[in-house]
């Protein structure tokens, strides 16, 4: 259980399971853009829909098994979401 949420003194020491937080799980292939060859990102290394959708669904199901409420976005669609980033931390988990 990834402990990336702050405890009572602000230390990254708690997981979603510890806090029983709700989860908004949204796929975003643009996080895997490669700019090694220039100024325009390439998404060739990103997983295709046939591979990525089952992985996202498997993650959502696993979170639900642990009693977490999970909402998902519309896979492969353009979406606008409201987001407040609290802190300077971004965690990338590669599969």
C-alpha positions in Angstrom: 0.0 0.0 0.0 1.6 3.1 -1.3 2.0 5.6 1.6 2.0 9.0 -0.1 -0.6 10.9 1.9 0.3 13.1 4.9 -0.2 12.0 8.5 -1.0 14.4 11.4 2.5 16.0 11.2 2.6 16.3 7.4 4.9 13.3 6.8 4.0 11.1 3.8 3.1 8.1 5.9 -0.5 7.1 5.1 -2.2 5.3 2.3 -5.7 5.6 0.8 -6.7 2.6 2.9 -5.6 4.3 6.1 -7.7 7.4 5.3 -10.6 5.6 3.5 -10.5 8.3 0.9 -12.6 8.3 -2.3 -10.7 7.9 -5.6 -11.1 9.6 -8.9 -9.3 7.4 -11.4 -8.8 9.0 -14.8 -6.6 7.6 -17.6 -4.2 10.1 -19.1 -1.9 8.8 -21.9 -0.3 12.2 -22.3 1.7 11.6 -19.1 3.8 9.2 -21.2 4.8 11.6 -23.9 8.4 11.3 -25.1 10.1 14.5 -26.2 13.6 13.0 -26.8 13.5 13.7 -30.5 12.2 17.2 -30.5 9.6 19.6 -29.3 6.4 17.7 -30.1 5.7 14.7 -27.8 5.5 11.2 -29.2 3.0 8.8 -27.6 4.2 5.7 -29.5 5.4 4.0 -26.3 2.0 4.6 -24.6 -0.2 1.5 -24.1 -2.9 1.2 -26.7 -6.6 1.1 -25.7 -6.7 -2.7 -25.9 -4.0 -2.9 -23.3 -4.6 0.2 -21.2 -8.4 -0.1 -20.6 -8.2 -3.6 -18.9 -5.3 -2.3 -16.7 -7.3 0.7 -15.6 -10.4 -1.4 -14.9 -8.2 -3.9 -13.0 -6.8 -1.1 -10.8 -10.4 0.3 -10.1 -11.6 -3.2 -9.2 -8.7 -3.8 -6.9 -9.3 -0.4 -5.1 -13.0 -1.3 -4.7 -12.1 -4.8 -3.2 -10.3 -2.9 -0.5 -13.5 -0.9 0.3 -12.6 2.3 -1.5 -15.2 4.3 -3.4 -13.9 4.7 -7.0 -15.2 7.0 -9.7 -13.7 6.7 -13.2 -13.6 9.1 -16.1 -14.7 8.2 -19.6 -11.8 6.1 -21.1 -10.3 7.7 -24.2 -12.5 10.8 -24.1 -11.7 14.4 -23.7 -12.7 15.4 -20.2 -12.5 18.5 -18.0 -12.0 17.8 -14.3 -11.5 20.1 -11.3 -8.2 19.4 -9.5 -6.4 20.9 -6.6 -2.8 19.7 -6.2 -1.8 19.9 -2.6 2.0 19.9 -2.4 4.9 19.6 -4.8 4.6 15.8 -5.2 3.8 13.9 -8.4 4.0 10.1 -8.3 4.3 8.2 -11.5 3.7 4.4 -11.3 4.8 2.5 -14.4 3.3 -0.9 -15.2 
